[in-house]
Amino acid sequence: MIRPSRRVLLALSCAAAGVLAAGTITAVAYAGGPSRDTAGIHGCVQQRTGALRVVDPARGQGCRTGHGYFAEYAVTLSQAAGLPGPAGPRGPRGPAGGGIESLDDLEGLPCNEGSADEGVVDIRILPPEQGSQVLWRCLTDRTVTTAPTPQPTLQPTPTMPEGTPDPSAPPPMSETPPTTAPLVEPTTSGASS
């Protein structure tokens, strides 16, 4: 039978003791940790260094008060949102923007920026005879320009005073029926026997 050396036995003993110590420390730390109250996590901040120390008031733990070297102040940390604060004062009014005052101000502005069809705005405003339309397009390198096709305009129908005959209407029919001549049967010449 092979006997393990002293070194191996010492290493195994140290490893077992380490595992046992780690388990004990974990159990004590878990059992001695702060209680799970709903107010949050309580702590103390050292005034001199800013170090945070977690305490459990349910177990009588608290902050060191006073003016000494180890003086602390209490803090409570929670994940719950607090009440919203009051609204702040209104800020100063910003400078007026450039804005547009008429459709003509849009003429020449960039359009379709960042695409293959980048161009500039072209605006045409047709006169009332052509319908008062606004034609807005983006002129690009591939835009084919032609004269705009005039739109047909509708002429308003003139209103006639009451009782005036409409000149475009067909002539009225007479109220008397047309006269017809009596039908005369044609006679044949020559006697038939």
C-alpha positions, 0 to 999 in steps of 0.5 A, a space after each residue: 500500500 502506498 502511503 501519501 507523503 506529508 506534503 500531500 496530507 498537509 495540502 489536503 488538510 489545508 484545503 478542507 479547513 479552507 472550505 470549512 472556514 469559507 462555509 462558516 463565514 458565509 453562513 455567519 454573514 448571511 445570518 448577521 446581514 441586514 434585515 429585509 425591511 421595506 424601507 430600504 437599505 440603511 447605512 452610515 457614511 463617515 464624514 471624513 472619508 465618505 466610506 459607507 457602512 451598512 447597518 441594521 436598525 432592527 438589530 440595534 445597529 446605528 451610526 456614530 454621531 458626534 463631532 469626533 474622528 469617526 462621526 457618521 451620518 445616516 442614509 437610506 437607499 431604496 429602489 422605490 421612486 420618491 415623490 416628484 419634486 416641485 416644478 422648476 422656474 421657467 427658463 428664459 425665452 430663446 431667440 426667434 427662429 428663422 421661420 418662413 413668411 411665405 412659400 417663396 422662402 422655401 425656394 432653393 432649400 435642400 430636399 431628400 438630403 442623404 439620399 441618391 435623389 438630393 436636390 433643391 425645392 422648386 415652387 411654382 404658383 399658378 395664376 388664378 386662370 390656371 387654378 391657383 395651384 401650388 406645384 412643389 417639386 424637388 429638382 435633382 440632377 435627374 429632373 427633366 424640366 418642361 413647361 407646366 401643362 395648363 389645367 383646363 379652367 371651368 367657366 362659371 355659368 352666368 346666371 340669368 334673371 328670372 324669366 329670361 330665356 337661355 340662349 343655349 337652350 333649344 327653341 320652345 315647342 309651341 303649345 298648339 298641336 301642329 295641323 295636318 292636312 287630310 290624307 287624300 288617297 291617290 286615284 288611278 286613272 282608267 276604269 277597271 271593269 
